[in-house]
Amino acid sequence: MSTRTRYWLMKSEPEDFSIDDLARVKVEPWTGVRNYQARNFMRAMQLGDGVLFYHSNAEVPGVYGLAEVASAAYPDPSQFDRKSKYFDEKSTREQPRWDLVDVRYVRTLKRAITLDDIRGQAEKLGEDFALIRKGNRLSVLPVTAAQWKTILSLE
């Protein structure tokens, strides 16, 4: 198993859960991911991996804070909860379809790094940076160490 820190970008709509909410609760399960590729990214996460906390579907979308992966992936309990908007009738406790990780608050950025800021660094970030690739709607994305440094340099 690798001990190398990996980096991720995780999107949340701030009205559902914001960096301020994470700052208040300190650690939170990242529930409700219902895309297989995003789920697989969470399954690959390791304790201590860095997370860019991104506010999506916001007035000013962008990276608002930093977090870290605080648990290995485990079954998302919302898939079993009939009252949850994330309930999945095809998922069973014996064969869960959806996993999550816990995310721990690290810090709120001094200033948001907006999507426009990030687009302005497209050449430096490279065409493999999924956030600014056309058609990418994933809520969990891998980030290289170089992309992490470039984005944080914008703060």
C-alpha positions as CSV (number, residue, x, y, z in Angstrom):
1,M,0.0,0.0,0.0
2,S,1.3,3.4,-0.9
3,T,2.1,6.0,1.7
4,R,2.2,8.8,-0.9
5,T,-0.4,11.5,-0.3
6,R,-2.9,11.9,-3.1
7,Y,-5.1,14.8,-3.8
8,W,-8.7,15.2,-4.7
9,L,-11.3,17.8,-5.4
10,M,-14.7,17.2,-3.8
11,K,-17.7,19.2,-4.8
12,S,-20.6,20.2,-2.5
13,E,-23.4,22.6,-3.1
14,P,-23.0,25.2,-0.2
15,E,-26.7,25.2,0.6
16,D,-26.4,21.4,1.3
17,F,-23.0,21.4,3.0
18,S,-20.4,24.1,2.9
19,I,-16.8,24.5,4.1
20,D,-18.3,26.5,7.1
21,D,-20.5,23.5,7.9
22,L,-17.4,21.3,7.9
23,A,-15.5,23.8,10.0
24,R,-18.3,23.5,12.6
25,V,-18.7,19.7,12.7
26,K,-14.9,19.0,12.1
27,V,-15.5,15.5,10.4
28,E,-18.4,14.5,8.1
29,P,-19.2,11.5,6.0
30,W,-19.3,12.4,2.3
31,T,-22.8,10.9,1.6
32,G,-24.8,10.8,-1.5
33,V,-22.3,10.1,-4.3
34,R,-24.2,8.1,-6.9
35,N,-21.8,7.9,-9.8
36,Y,-19.6,4.8,-10.1
37,Q,-16.5,6.7,-11.2
38,A,-16.7,9.1,-8.3
39,R,-17.4,6.2,-5.9
40,N,-14.3,4.4,-7.3
41,F,-12.2,7.5,-6.6
42,M,-13.4,7.4,-3.0
43,R,-12.6,3.7,-2.8
44,A,-9.0,4.7,-3.8
45,M,-8.6,7.4,-1.2
46,Q,-6.3,6.9,1.8
47,L,-6.1,8.5,5.2
48,G,-4.6,11.9,5.1
49,D,-5.1,12.5,1.3
50,G,-5.7,16.2,0.6
51,V,-9.0,17.5,-0.5
52,L,-9.9,20.8,-2.2
53,F,-13.4,21.6,-0.9
54,Y,-15.2,23.0,-3.9
55,H,-18.6,24.9,-3.8
56,S,-20.5,23.9,-6.9
57,N,-23.8,25.4,-8.1
58,A,-22.9,28.5,-6.1
59,E,-23.1,32.2,-7.0
60,V,-19.3,32.1,-7.2
61,P,-18.2,28.5,-7.7
62,G,-14.7,27.6,-6.5
63,V,-12.4,26.1,-3.9
64,Y,-13.3,27.5,-0.5
65,G,-11.3,25.3,1.8
66,L,-9.1,22.4,2.5
67,A,-9.9,19.1,4.1
68,E,-8.4,15.7,4.3
69,V,-9.6,12.1,4.0
70,A,-10.3,10.9,7.6
71,S,-11.4,7.3,6.9
72,A,-11.1,4.4,4.5
73,A,-14.1,4.0,2.2
74,Y,-17.1,2.2,3.8
75,P,-20.8,1.7,2.8
76,D,-22.8,4.9,2.6
77,P,-25.7,4.3,5.0
78,S,-28.0,6.7,3.1
79,Q,-28.4,4.0,0.4
80,F,-30.3,1.8,2.8
81,D,-32.5,4.6,4.3
82,R,-35.9,4.7,2.5
83,K,-36.5,8.3,3.7
84,S,-33.2,9.5,2.2
85,K,-33.1,11.1,-1.3
86,Y,-30.0,8.9,-1.8
87,F,-31.9,5.6,-1.1
88,D,-31.0,2.9,-3.6
89,E,-33.5,0.0,-3.7
90,K,-31.0,-2.2,-5.5
91,S,-28.4,-1.9,-2.8
92,T,-28.3,-4.4,0.1
93,R,-26.3,-4.5,3.3
94,E,-24.8,-7.7,2.0
95,Q,-23.9,-6.1,-1.3
96,P,-23.8,-2.3,-1.0
97,R,-23.3,-0.4,-4.2
98,W,-22.2,3.0,-2.7
99,D,-19.3,3.9,-0.5
100,L,-18.2,7.1,1.2
101,V,-15.3,8.4,3.1
102,D,-15.2,10.7,6.1
103,V,-13.7,14.1,5.5
104,R,-11.9,16.2,8.1
105,Y,-11.8,20.0,8.1
106,V,-8.3,21.5,7.6
107,R,-8.9,25.2,7.0
108,T,-10.9,27.8,5.1
109,L,-9.0,29.6,2.4
110,K,-8.2,33.3,2.9
111,R,-10.0,33.9,-0.3
112,A,-12.0,31.6,-2.6
113,I,-10.1,30.3,-5.6
114,T,-12.9,30.8,-8.1
115,L,-13.6,28.7,-11.2
116,D,-12.6,31.7,-13.3
117,D,-9.2,31.8,-11.4
118,I,-8.8,28.1,-12.1
119,R,-9.7,28.4,-15.8
120,G,-7.1,31.2,-16.0
121,Q,-4.5,28.6,-15.1
122,A,-5.8,26.0,-17.7
123,E,-2.4,25.8,-19.5
124,K,-0.5,25.2,-16.3
125,L,-3.1,22.7,-14.9
126,G,-3.0,20.7,-18.1
127,E,-5.8,19.3,-20.2
128,D,-6.1,16.3,-17.9
129,F,-7.5,18.6,-15.1
130,A,-11.0,17.2,-15.1
131,L,-12.7,20.2,-13.4
132,I,-12.3,22.4,-16.5
133,R,-12.8,19.7,-19.1
134,K,-16.0,20.1,-21.0
135,G,-18.8,17.8,-19.9
136,N,-17.3,16.7,-16.6
137,R,-19.9,16.6,-13.9
138,L,-18.2,14.4,-11.4
139,S,-18.4,15.4,-7.7
140,V,-15.1,13.7,-6.8
141,L,-12.1,14.3,-9.0
142,P,-8.4,13.3,-8.8
143,V,-5.9,16.1,-8.6
144,T,-2.1,15.7,-9.2
145,A,0.4,17.2,-6.8
146,A,1.4,19.8,-9.4
147,Q,-2.3,20.8,-9.9
148,W,-2.8,21.0,-6.1
149,K,0.2,23.4,-5.8
150,T,-0.9,25.5,-8.8
151,I,-4.4,25.9,-7.4
152,L,-3.2,26.7,-3.9
153,S,-0.8,29.3,-5.3
154,L,-3.8,31.3,-6.4
155,E,-4.9,31.9,-2.8
